Amino acid sequence: RSFLVKSVEPRLPLLLRPTVKINDRQEIREYAARKVFDGIRPAMYRTTLCEQVEPGKKAAGSQQLWPIGSRHLLIHLFGWRKVEGSKAGFMDIINLVTGHFAFGFATVVQDRFTGEPRWDIEYKQVYGHNRDEVVSGSMKWHAYMGNLRRGWMYSIPVADTILDIPELRPYQISGRKIRPMRGLERELEKMMALYRIGAGTGCSMVRPDVSCVQDSHCALYAGLDRLAGDFSKKPETIAWLKTGTDDAVRFKQLLELARDIENSITRFGIAQGNWRKFAESPFGTRNPDKVAALINTMISLQTMFPRAAHDHLLSMAAQRQYPMWTILTCQIGGVLPKLIPQKPTSVLRK
């Protein structure tokens, strides 16, 4: 018997066995802000668990923090590569590597072969039309990273950071079960669908004023905002919030998280104040005139570089003391001579 292998998914990087643990608050903040891609080299992987532990207390085990069946938000970022000895381009001269940003979801599952707990990752890729046959949509880790023809794990550095956000766990409100993660996934699915059809135009173009960061963030916040708007203003929800139960307190924290994210993305420049319009008509599906394109480019300078948004979100998570799990891979799965990995950079982070 014979079979055809089209994709692979290495075992070790996806196991719940961190190679590095960081428990100090300041070290976690420094790692989140600037050190995720430190020390990259070909044929390496590193899994880092960040869990703030107060002095004198014991850290929780990996399976206690990340039990089988739990589902978490994921932040994806990759860098690029260059060929040794190749002529330096403009971006090489100024040391800027844009990379790519996306959200996704990671679920802890039991491996069907070994019985070990491991990560099952699905990306929610907001992608413009391109020559690499990558289409905006949901993609499993093995199809996106491990595909033997176009998988990214073989040639570039990739970081997937999984966040344990208590505010996104299900709620019981007046006998009704509310699942914030489903709301986020629904908004990301809508954004990906808009990109696939160009919001009716048939094409989603990548331009200097278009960034996967902007429209991904708009989808993220739209999910949080609609959840807050749908439920927080209902009389039964207002009465429930006054009960002071653990779920009620956690839901108030969810509303605070939504406000913090909106303030953050508008102040940071990831989306402008009228982000709701962007959620219905994404950047990548518009066809602005030259003046509008130039204005959009100027206001989008920070978000042309996904690294800035990635570090900013991770810094927010560190400040809120969310446990984080980062899977970093760099050119694994085979030797590619003279291919030099490049970590993603931004105007402020080189």
Secondary structure, DSSP 8 states (H G I E B T S, - for coil): ------B---SGGGBS--SEEE--HHHHHHIIIIITTTT--TTEEEEEEE----TT-----HHHHS-TT-EEEEEEEE-EEEETT----HHHHTT----EEEEEEEEEEE-TTT--EEEEEEEEE-----TT---SEEEEHHHHTSBTTT-GGGTSEEEEEEE--GGGS-EEETTEEE-HHHHHHHHHHHHHHHHHHGGGTS-----TT--HHHHHHHHHHHHHHHHHHHHTTSHHHHHHHTT--HHHHHHHHHHHHHHHHHHHHHHHTSS-TTHHHHHHS-GGG----HHHHHHHHHHTTGGGSHHHHHHHHHHHHHHTT--EEEEEEES-SS--TTEEEE----SS--
